[in-house]
């Protein structure tokens, strides 16, 4: 679930980003046509970052969903923003004297496309290319970002999700510190989580605690969103934070002090209400705890990957691995 992060500061970075995306797509088994689609998207978003925002960053991720392989592209900037996204999607619209086909071309080329912008305040673009595009499955939608500590090749964070019968169970693990040993601890948590795709969050956390004893340990949290019963069950050790957003109000979930694998004096499960249209935001301590939606109207209505990326962009600490996951219920 780790994203590759690419700084886009000038025109020379555009070609580098395109080549990295093409290599990622080829390594993921995409054919020439889809590699071309991905290359076009990355070229357009990187060019827009340079021309319109004075630079920014691109996050790339190869993954799988129920329909096949996917490549996700997230382009993030803190530039002047777009006052009218509908107009910007029309071919021929330009604020920089270009042909004005950028956003429209991205939207047409991608299997899934969304954009969020504030003027001023920056723009975030999300584009996904799927090897077998089709309609999204109904139910809870879960996605996020995981970006390594600056300078590290691997992230010491990880996250995973299990879907079954109207439920989504989400794991976030933050290995102590950063780098390869933190990555090893977080990966061990994910393997233990995947080993038994059923049971309560507390039971899963107990299993992970035992599995992490040979590692340096991790902060770990597990949230089960059960839309049918209208509840969230949550169990956590350490500084993984969670917030339920519903009907204009927010509610934090409770995680006990401790470190999975080493210090778990108390593993306790808490239950919270979940309503139609609610959102759950989970994150590692790479994100500031006082993040707010006050200046981000409508953000959580967007695709969870895009919402998580904007929170990462605007509220990251910048000195740790950062993971943000959003669970979106049906409206």
N, C-alpha and C positions, 0 to 999 in steps of 0.2 A: 504493500500500500504506500510505499515511499514515493514521493514526487521528486523528480529532477528539477532543480532550480537553475534558471539561466538569467543572468543580468543582461538587460538590453539597454545599452547606454548610447550607442551610435550605430550608424549604418553598417559597420563591419560585423556587428553582432547578428544582423539579420540572416546572413548566409550561414553562420555558425549554428544558429538555432534551427534553421531549415535542415541542415545536414544531421544534426542530432536527432531531430524528430523522424527523419527518414530512416536513420539507422535503427531507432527504437521500433518503428513500425515493421521494418524488414525482419528484425530479430524476433518480433512477436508473430510472424507468420502472415502478415498482410501481403497481398499481391500488388503488382505494379500500379494498378489503377487506384487502389486505396492509398498506397504510399504517395502517389501524386496528389490525392485529395488532402492528405495530412500535410504535405509539404506546402501546398497552396495556403492552407489555413494559417500555418505558422509564419509563412512569409508575410501574409497580410497583417496578422496581429502584431508581429514584430515591427513592421514598417509603420503601423499606426502608433505604436509606442514612441518611436523615434520622432515621427512627424508632428504628432498632436500633443504628446504628453511630456516631451523632453526626456523620455526613457521610462523604464519600469522593469518588470520581471515576468518571465514565463515559467509556469509549472507544467511539467509533462509527466504523464503516468500511463503505463501499459497495464491493463487489467483484463479480467474476464467478467462477463455477466451471463445471464441465462440465454442470451442470443449469440454469444461468441466472444471473440477478442475485441477489445476496445482500446483506443488511444484517446486520452483526455488532454485537452489544451486549455490552460487558464492563463489569461493575460491580465496583469494587474498594474495599475498606475495610480499616482496621486496628482494627476494633472488637472486641467481646467474642467474636465467632465463634459458630458453631452446634455444639452438642455432638452433636446427632442430626439429620443432614440428612434421613434417611428420614422421621422424625416431622415435620420442618418442611415437607416437601412435601405432607403430608396437609392437606386443607381442614379448617379449624377449629382448627389449631394456631397459637398465637400466644404470643409472649413479651412483647408490648407492649400487650395489651388490645384489639387490633384484631380484625377478622373472621377473620384468619389464612388468607386465600386467595392471598397474594402469590406465594410460590415455586411453589405448585401451579399457579396461573394462568399463570405464565411458562412452566413446563415443558409445559403443554398447548398453549400458543399458539405456541411456537417450533417451527421445523423441526428444530432441534438444540439441546439444553440440557445443560449440565453445571455442577456447583457444587463448589467446593473450600473447605473451612473448617477452621480450627484454633481450639479454644477453650482459652485465649485465643489471639489471633493474627490475627483478621480473616477475612473471607469474600470470595470471588471468584465471580461468576456470569457464565457465558457463555451467550448465546442468539443463535442465527442464524435468520433468516427467509429462506427461499429462494423465488424466484418459481415454481420447478418442483421441489418437494421430491421426493426419492426416495432409494433406498438409496445409501450411500456406496460409492465405488469401492474395490475391494481394493487392497492394496499399501501403499507408503510414504505416510504422512500428514505433510504439511508445512504449518506455519502459524506466525504470529508477530505481534508488535506493532511499530509504528513510530510514535513520539511525538516531536513537534518540541520543540526547546528552548523553555522557557517564554517566552511573548510573541511567538514567531515564528508566521507563518501557514503556512509550508511547512517540511518537515523537510529537513535536509541529509544525512540517511541515506535509503537505499532498500534494498529486497530484492526478489528475484524467484526463481522456481522453474520448472524445465523437467522434465516427466515424460515418460519414454519407456521402454518395455520393461523394467519392473522396476527402473528407475533414477530417482533424483531428484537433479537438479543445482541447487544453491542458490547464489545470489549475495547477498553483503552489500557495500554500498558506503557509505562514510562520507566525504562531501566535507569538505575541510579547513574548520574553523570551523563556522559555522551560518548560516542565512538563505538568501536567494535564490542567491548564488554557490555556496555549498556544495550547494544543491539542484540547480543546473545541472550540477555535476560528477558528482554521484551519478546523476542522470538520464541523462547521457551514458554512464556505465558500464552502466546497465541496457539502453540501446538497443544498445550494442555486444554485450552478452551475448545479447540476443534475436536479433541479426542472423544468428547461426549456431548453431542448436540442436543441435549435435553437436560432438565433439572433446573433447580432454582439458581438465581445469581449467587446466593450465599454458598451453596454446595459447589458451584463452579469455582468460586474464589478460594474455598478450602483446598480444592484439587490443585489450583494454580500455586497456592502458597507452598504446598508440598513439592511440587515440581521445580520450584525456583530455589530450593535450598542449595544446590551446587553452584548457583550463580551469585552475582553481586546483589541481586534483588531488584524489585521494581515497585513503584506505585501502580496499583491496578484497580480498575473499577469495571463493574458489569451492570448494565441496565437492560431490563426486559420490558419492552413496551407491548402491552397486550391491548390492542384497540378494541377487541370484542368485549372484554370485561371492563374496559375503561380505567386501567390502572398501569402504573409503572412500578416495577420492583427493582430496587437498587441496592448494591452492596459494594463498598469500596474500602481500600487501604491506601493511605497516603494522599498526596495532593493532586488527585484527579477531580476536577470540578464539574458539576452538572447543574443546568438551569432548565426548568420547564417553563415555557412561555405559552400562555393561553388566555384568551379574552382580555388582552391588554395588560395582564399581570404576570409577574415572574415569581418563581419559587425555586430556591436552591435545594439540592438534595444533599444528604449527609453522608460523608465518608469519614471513617475512623482513622486516627493516627496509626501509623505502622508502616512496615515494609514487607510486601509479599516475599516469602522465602526466608525471612529472618525474624521479624518482629510483628506478630499478629496477636496481640493480647485479646482482641475481641473482633470477631467477624459477625456482623449483624446486618440483616436485610430490612430495608424500609420500603413502605408502600405509599404511593402518591396517586392522586386522581389524574386521569388523562381524558381529555375531551376531544370531540371532533375539531379538526383544525389546529390542534396543539402542535408545538415544536419542542424538541429536546436538544439542547446544545451541551455537548460534553467536550472537555479539552484538558490537555496536560498543562503543566505550569509554564510551558513556553508562551502561553497567552496570559496577559494581565487579567487578574481576577475582577477588576472593575470595568470590564468591557460593558458597553451600553448600546442599545438600539435607538437611543433618543435622536441621534443624528443620522440614522439609517432607516428611514421609513420604507416599509414594504420589503425589506431585505429577506426576511424569513419566508416570504411568499415565493421566493425564487428556488431553483433547484438546490438541494442541500450542498452539492459541491461548490456552487457559486457563492452561496451564503457563507459557507465555512471559509472560503478563500478570502472574502472581503473582511471577515473577522480577523483572520490571520494577518492580512495586509495592514489593518489599522490598529490592532491591539497586541501584536507580538512583542515579546521582550527583546528579541534579537540576540540573546546570549544563551540559547538552549534549543534543543529540538522542539518542534512545535507541532502538535496534532489537534485538530478541531474536527469534530464529527457532528452532523446535524441529522436528526430524525424528524421527518415531516409526515404528519398525519393527513388523511384526506379531509378536504374542506367540508 
